[in-house]
Amino acid sequence: MSSPVRRRHLLAGAAALGSLAVSASLPLPAFAATDLRVGYIPIIPMTQLYVLTGEGWAKDAGLALQTTSFQSGPAMIQALASGTLDVAYVGIGPAMIARSKGVKLKVVAANVIDQVALIGRGPLAKAIAGAASPAEGFRAFRAANGRPAKIGSLPAGSVPDTVLRYWMAEVARIGADDVEIVGMGEQPLQQALLTGAIDGASILEPILTLVQSRLPDAAIVAKAGTMFPKQPGAVLAVTEDAIANNRAAVAELVKLHIRATAFAKSRPDRTAELVTEIIGKGLVEREVMRAALTSDATTFVDDPRVILDSTRQMQAFQQTLGQITEPVDVEALFDFSFHDAATGR
């Protein structure tokens, strides 16, 4: 016969095994979501963010994205420098400037290419349409109005501002005296265009389509892709601290970003709903948003290698403007490992 002590041990072991069996049949405990502080500018080139949050993918993947809207890239760079953001959906221009000033961040994915076009309204659009070249059109506008054309854009250092200056200097050869560049936030710029406070703008969607839908005399006077061929646009940038501390979360975000790129290309109707809900609710009709999402100024990409060469070219031009006094190592600005892992490259 078994001793009382041996019997107690057997019973205890059986109870433990039973407890393990019950535990194995129960759902695993939920783990806390990983917080990432995300800054973005409320424009179409950040569509991947709107898709992955609007469709609930981030939450399903265990990411708690705390999003903050900014009116311009330079303002977001200040937040990155202060340590209050982990992730930035921002233009490549401000990202380079931030890196040149010591902000440790990496570009882990691209968003779009060829995103900036020049739109003119009223007399300016008419002057350029009736001239042999844009340069002659700007000269004709100045002669007729006694002042240079006022062209709005986002603040100096932003991609739209840089693309405008590149086009004027390197492509269209427009005299500096024929243009007055006015930097402002995205919403003020849209209002300035609609009210006639400015004559045109170097800007992105949905402003390009929205203004043309409301002003019969507005027209694209320099198409996206012609102002700065294969221009790099918005990117997904992450601080080096976030990569070091939450690498798995950053990897998951890049996977979702790639998935959202494919979604935006294949499902424009649903994408228009999501984008309108976040950046155009009450301001932009869904039909206008859909047109903007499928326009020549909206070419979604996600592979950061696509913009590597054009980023080098943009930095070289920004140096001539004095916006980057200490050039960055462009290769060091990019981190391809997340995109490569997600795509099996």
NORNORZI-V147744 format. One record per residue. RES is the residue in one letter. SS is DSSP state (A for helix, B for strand, O for the rest). OMEGA is omega in whole degrees, 0 to 359 (999 if undefined). Layout:
BEGIN
res	ss	omega
RES	SS	OMEGA
RES	SS	OMEGA
END
This chain:
BEGIN
res	ss	omega
M	O	179
S	O	176
S	O	179
P	A	182
V	A	180
R	A	180
R	A	179
R	A	179
H	A	179
L	A	180
L	A	180
A	A	179
G	A	179
A	A	179
A	A	180
A	A	178
L	A	178
G	A	179
S	A	178
L	A	180
A	A	178
V	A	181
S	A	182
A	A	182
S	A	181
L	O	177
P	O	176
L	O	179
P	O	180
A	O	178
F	O	181
A	O	178
A	O	177
T	B	180
D	B	171
L	B	180
R	B	190
V	B	172
G	B	179
Y	B	172
I	B	186
P	O	179
I	O	184
I	A	180
P	A	176
M	A	186
T	A	181
Q	A	179
L	A	181
Y	A	180
V	A	186
L	A	173
T	A	182
G	A	178
E	O	178
G	O	183
W	A	182
A	A	180
K	A	180
D	A	181
A	O	179
G	O	178
L	B	174
A	B	184
L	B	177
Q	B	189
T	B	177
T	B	180
S	B	177
F	B	180
Q	O	180
S	O	178
G	A	179
P	A	178
A	A	178
M	A	178
I	A	176
Q	A	178
A	A	176
L	A	181
A	A	181
S	O	179
G	O	182
T	O	176
L	O	174
D	O	187
V	B	178
A	B	165
Y	B	194
V	B	177
G	B	180
I	A	179
G	A	177
P	A	178
A	A	178
M	A	180
I	A	179
A	A	180
R	A	180
S	A	180
K	O	173
G	O	177
V	O	184
K	O	178
L	B	181
K	B	172
V	B	184
V	B	177
A	B	174
A	B	178
N	O	184
V	B	167
I	B	178
D	O	187
Q	O	187
V	O	173
A	B	178
L	B	178
I	B	176
G	B	178
R	O	173
G	A	185
P	A	181
L	A	179
A	A	180
K	A	181
A	A	181
I	A	179
A	A	182
G	O	182
A	O	180
A	O	179
S	O	175
P	A	180
A	A	178
E	A	178
G	A	178
F	A	178
R	A	179
A	A	178
F	A	181
R	A	180
A	A	183
A	A	186
N	A	178
G	O	179
R	O	175
P	O	177
A	B	176
K	B	181
I	B	179
G	B	174
S	B	173
L	O	187
P	O	179
A	O	183
G	O	178
S	O	180
V	A	179
P	A	178
D	A	180
T	A	179
V	A	178
L	A	182
R	A	177
Y	A	180
W	A	180
M	A	187
A	A	190
E	A	186
V	A	185
A	O	180
R	O	182
I	O	180
G	O	181
A	A	181
D	A	183
D	A	183
V	B	170
E	B	182
I	B	182
V	B	179
G	B	180
M	O	176
G	O	186
E	A	181
Q	A	175
P	A	180
L	A	179
Q	A	179
Q	A	180
A	A	177
L	A	184
L	A	182
T	A	180
G	O	178
A	O	174
I	O	185
D	O	180
G	B	181
A	B	169
S	B	193
I	B	186
L	O	171
E	O	6
P	O	183
I	A	182
L	A	181
T	A	181
L	A	182
V	A	179
Q	A	179
S	A	184
R	A	180
L	O	181
P	O	183
D	O	178
A	O	181
A	B	174
I	B	182
V	B	172
A	B	187
K	O	174
A	O	181
G	O	178
T	O	182
M	O	177
F	O	187
P	O	182
K	O	183
Q	O	173
P	B	183
G	O	180
A	B	181
V	B	170
L	B	181
A	B	184
V	B	179
T	B	179
E	A	177
D	A	179
A	A	178
I	A	181
A	A	186
N	A	185
N	O	185
R	A	181
A	A	179
A	A	178
V	A	178
A	A	179
E	A	179
L	A	179
V	A	177
K	A	180
L	A	178
H	A	178
I	A	178
R	A	181
A	A	177
T	A	179
A	A	179
F	A	183
A	A	180
K	A	188
S	A	184
R	O	184
P	A	180
D	A	179
R	A	178
T	A	178
A	A	177
E	A	182
L	A	181
V	A	179
T	A	181
E	A	186
I	A	186
I	A	184
G	A	184
K	O	180
G	O	183
L	O	184
V	O	178
E	O	182
R	A	180
E	A	178
V	A	180
M	A	179
R	A	178
A	A	179
A	A	181
L	A	182
T	O	181
S	O	178
D	O	182
A	O	179
T	O	178
T	B	184
F	B	174
V	O	174
D	O	181
D	O	182
P	A	179
R	A	181
V	A	185
I	A	184
L	A	183
D	A	181
S	A	175
T	A	176
R	A	181
Q	A	180
M	A	179
Q	A	180
A	A	179
F	A	178
Q	A	176
Q	A	179
T	A	179
L	A	183
G	O	180
Q	O	175
I	O	180
T	O	177
E	O	183
P	O	180
V	O	171
D	O	186
V	A	178
E	A	180
A	A	177
L	A	184
F	B	171
D	O	184
F	O	190
S	A	182
F	A	180
H	A	179
D	A	180
A	A	183
A	A	183
T	A	180
G	O	182
R	O	999
END
